[in-house]
Amino acid sequence: MGIFGYSISKLEIDLSEFSELEVLDLRNNKLRSIPPEIMGLKKLTHILIDGNEIDQVSKNIYELSNLKYLSVDDDQENMIGKK
């Protein structure tokens, strides 16, 4: 799912409806935090949140067991290692 470049500051959709989602692209908006509902998306493999106003990523994000790639900002791309 891509909500890319809309300059949104708050996600106005219910992410729990997308339980099969594997890739979430929220790049280039004005989000200040990662929506907590992301933790319910157990099949996510990629989260792209660069280009937002997010200062800190909760360590809880690493509890998503299928997450392999987390793109945090334009200068930093993190590959998630298998646990």
Secondary structure, DSSP 8 states (H G I E B T S, - for coil): -B--SS--SS--S-GGG-TT--EEE--SS--SS--GGGGG-TT--EEE-TTS------GGGGG-TT--EEEEETTEEEE----
